[in-house]
Amino acid sequence: MTTVRVTHLGGPTALIEFAGWRLLTDPTFDPAGRTYAFGWGTSSRKLAGPALPAGELGPIDAVLLTHDHHGDNLDDAGRGLLPSAGTVVTTVSGAARLGGTARGLAPWASTGLDGTGRPSVEITATPCRHGPPLSKPIVGDVVGFALRWEGQRHGALWISGDTVLYRGVREVAGRIPVGLALLHLGGVRFPVTGPLRYTMTARDAVALVGEVRPHTAVPVHYEGWKHFQQPRTVIEREFATAPRDVRDRIRWLPIGTPTDLET
């Protein structure tokens, strides 16, 4: 059995530690207060800073960057951290923009991490659609990540990425056994596009957990920004009415507190 230590630092940013590896998801380390433009008339203000400043993270073996072009997934301080990370894995288009040694993955493509005295890690990109149908030319490419290594008891560690619930993300249920899932929620909406959603709602999460059936599902990316329409209180109300088999899989992490989980 592999124990994974996850520290949710705020928003989509989590430090993931296991078997000698230290991985970081979607680095966002700017302080609160700034407004970020996301394109096509959309924007959001950051309401909370990170639980830990970037300078106190220590060495990072790899950054798992679901997409590079939105400030709530990669801000200026997070971008400044990338050169010090051993590896950056992101979308194909994102790797082209970032340059250097960034590795770009299309959905269902894989790459690996190898290190002396540590298990090899296979990283597979999983599909995301960061908005309604036909929105990709506006919202851009996004991927999730499934991580597999020897010794996992329940299945892969899966990071959903910013996505709505659609056929592509549901494919994970039939292709990869999942032990631990970090689910990007928040039910993002913007005034300029009315009721359209750009990330999963709590109801979507209930449906997805019921299909993927991870051993543990951890909500992330639901707080700290003005454009999140479903904070924890709203998500918890929806989870409270979910089937018990789903409720029992949900685990909230105290922000900034390292927490040991199984995968």
C-alpha positions in Angstrom: 0.0 0.0 0.0 1.3 3.4 -0.9 0.6 6.4 1.3 0.4 9.7 -0.4 0.8 13.0 1.5 -1.3 15.8 -0.1 -1.1 19.4 1.0 -3.8 21.5 -0.5 -2.3 24.9 -0.8 -5.4 26.7 -2.1 -7.3 26.8 -5.4 -6.0 24.0 -7.7 -2.5 23.9 -6.1 -1.5 20.8 -4.2 1.8 19.4 -3.1 1.8 15.6 -3.6 4.5 13.6 -1.8 5.1 9.8 -2.1 8.0 7.3 -2.2 10.5 10.1 -2.4 8.7 12.1 -5.1 7.5 15.7 -4.6 5.1 16.9 -7.3 3.1 20.1 -7.5 -0.1 20.8 -9.3 -1.1 24.1 -11.0 1.2 26.5 -9.2 -0.7 29.6 -8.0 1.3 31.6 -5.4 0.4 35.3 -6.0 -1.0 37.2 -3.1 -4.7 38.0 -3.0 -6.2 41.1 -4.5 -5.4 41.1 -8.1 -7.8 40.8 -11.0 -6.8 38.4 -13.8 -8.2 38.5 -17.4 -9.1 35.1 -18.9 -10.1 36.4 -22.3 -13.3 37.1 -24.2 -14.5 39.6 -21.6 -14.0 37.2 -18.6 -12.0 37.9 -15.5 -11.8 37.2 -11.8 -10.2 38.5 -8.6 -8.1 36.4 -6.4 -9.6 36.4 -2.9 -7.0 34.4 -0.9 -3.3 33.8 -1.1 -1.5 30.4 -0.9 -1.3 28.6 2.4 2.5 28.4 1.8 4.7 30.8 -0.2 6.5 29.3 -3.2 9.9 30.0 -1.5 9.1 27.6 1.3 8.1 24.6 -0.8 11.5 23.0 -1.1 12.6 21.1 -4.2 9.9 20.0 -6.7 10.5 17.0 -9.0 7.7 17.8 -11.4 4.9 20.3 -12.0 1.7 18.9 -13.3 0.1 21.9 -15.1 -3.4 21.3 -16.4 -3.1 24.5 -18.5 -0.9 27.5 -18.6 -3.1 30.2 -19.9 -5.5 31.0 -17.0 -4.2 32.9 -14.0 -6.1 30.7 -11.5 -4.1 27.7 -12.6 -0.7 29.4 -13.3 -0.1 32.9 -12.0 3.1 35.0 -12.1 4.6 33.6 -8.9 3.8 30.1 -10.1 5.3 30.8 -13.5 8.4 32.0 -11.8 8.7 28.6 -10.0 8.7 26.5 -13.1 12.4 26.8 -14.1 13.4 25.3 -10.7 11.1 22.3 -11.1 12.7 19.1 -12.5 10.0 18.6 -15.1 6.9 20.4 -16.3 4.1 18.3 -17.8 1.2 20.1 -19.5 -0.8 20.3 -22.7 0.8 20.2 -26.1 0.0 23.8 -26.8 1.1 24.8 -23.3 4.5 23.1 -23.7 5.0 25.0 -27.0 4.3 28.3 -25.2 6.5 27.5 -22.2 9.4 26.2 -24.2 12.4 24.7 -22.5 12.0 21.2 -21.3 8.3 21.3 -20.8 6.6 18.1 -21.9 3.3 18.3 -23.8 0.7 15.5 -23.6 -2.4 15.1 -25.7 -5.3 13.2 -24.0 -4.4 9.6 -23.3 -0.7 10.1 -24.1 1.8 9.2 -21.4 5.2 10.2 -20.2 7.3 8.9 -17.3 9.3 10.1 -14.3 12.4 8.1 -13.2 14.6 8.7 -10.2 17.3 6.7 -8.4 15.8 4.8 -5.5 12.3 5.8 -6.3 9.5 4.0 -8.3 9.0 5.0 -11.9 5.9 7.1 -12.3 3.7 6.9 -15.4 1.8 10.1 -16.1 -1.2 9.8 -18.5 -3.1 12.9 -19.7 -6.8 12.6 -19.4 -9.5 14.5 -21.3 -10.9 17.8 -20.2 -13.4 20.3 -21.7 -13.2 23.6 -19.9 -16.6 24.9 -20.9 -19.7 24.1 -22.9 -19.7 22.3 -26.3 -17.7 24.1 -29.0 -15.9 26.3 -26.5 -12.4 24.9 -27.0 -11.3 27.7 -29.4 -12.1 30.2 -26.6 -11.1 28.3 -23.5 -8.1 26.5 -24.9 -6.6 23.1 -24.2 -6.7 21.5 -20.8 -5.8 18.1 -19.5 -6.0 16.1 -16.3 -3.4 13.6 -15.1 -3.5 10.0 -14.0 -0.4 8.9 -12.1 0.5 5.2 -11.7 3.5 3.6 -10.0 4.3 0.2 -8.4 2.7 -0.4 -5.0 -0.6 1.4 -5.5 -3.3 -0.6 -3.7 -6.5 1.0 -5.0 -5.5 2.5 -8.3 -4.1 5.6 -9.9 -3.9 9.1 -8.4 -6.1 11.2 -10.7 -6.2 15.0 -11.0 -9.3 15.9 -13.0 -8.2 19.3 -14.2 -10.6 22.1 -15.0 -13.4 20.4 -16.8 -17.2 20.1 -17.1 -18.8 16.7 -16.8 -18.9 15.3 -20.4 -18.2 12.1 -22.3 -14.4 12.6 -22.4 -13.9 12.9 -18.6 -16.3 10.0 -18.1 -14.0 7.8 -20.1 -11.7 7.6 -17.1 -14.1 5.3 -15.4 -13.7 2.6 -18.1 -9.9 3.0 -18.7 -8.2 3.7 -15.4 -8.9 2.3 -11.9 -8.6 5.3 -9.6 -7.5 5.2 -6.0 -7.3 8.8 -5.1 -9.0 11.6 -7.1 -8.4 15.4 -6.8 -11.5 16.9 -8.4 -11.6 20.5 -9.7 -15.0 21.9 -8.7 -16.4 25.4 -8.1 -19.1 25.5 -10.8 -17.3 28.4 -12.5 -19.5 31.0 -14.3 -18.9 34.5 -15.6 -21.5 37.3 -15.9 -20.7 37.8 -19.6 -21.7 34.2 -20.5 -24.7 33.9 -18.1 -25.6 30.4 -17.0 -22.8 28.6 -18.9 -20.5 26.5 -16.6 -16.7 26.1 -17.0 -15.9 23.6 -14.3 -17.8 20.9 -12.5 -20.5 21.5 -10.0 -21.1 19.5 -6.8 -23.8 17.6 -8.6 -21.4 16.7 -11.4 -18.9 15.5 -8.8 -21.5 13.2 -7.3 -22.2 11.7 -10.7 -18.5 11.3 -11.6 -17.6 9.8 -8.3 -20.4 7.3 -8.7 -19.0 6.3 -12.1 -15.2 6.4 -11.4 -15.6 5.0 -7.9 -12.2 6.2 -6.4 -11.3 5.0 -3.0 -11.0 8.7 -2.0 -12.2 11.8 -3.7 -10.8 15.2 -2.6 -12.4 18.5 -3.7 -10.0 21.2 -4.8 -10.2 24.4 -6.9 -13.5 25.6 -5.3 -12.3 28.6 -3.2 -10.0 31.6 -3.2 -11.4 33.2 -6.4 -14.4 35.4 -7.2 -15.5 33.3 -10.2 -16.1 30.2 -8.2 -19.9 30.0 -7.8 -20.0 27.0 -5.5 -18.0 27.3 -2.3 -17.5 24.5 0.2 -20.9 25.2 2.0 -22.8 24.7 -1.3 -20.8 21.6 -2.2 -21.3 20.0 1.2 -25.1 20.5 0.9 -25.1 18.6 -2.4 -22.8 15.9 -1.1 -25.1 15.4 2.0 -27.9 14.2 -0.3 -25.7 11.9 -2.4 -25.9 8.1 -2.1 -23.9 6.9 0.9 -21.5 5.0 -1.4 -20.5 8.4 -2.9 -20.5 10.3 0.4 -18.2 7.8 2.1 -15.6 8.4 -0.6 -15.3 12.2 -0.1 -12.5 13.6 2.0 -12.1 17.4 2.6 -8.5 18.5 3.3 -7.7 21.4 5.6 -6.0 24.0 3.5 -2.3 24.1 4.3 -2.2 20.9 6.4 -0.3 17.8 5.0 -2.7 14.9 5.0 -1.9 11.2 4.4 -4.2 9.3 2.0 -4.2 5.9 0.4 -3.9 5.2 -3.3 
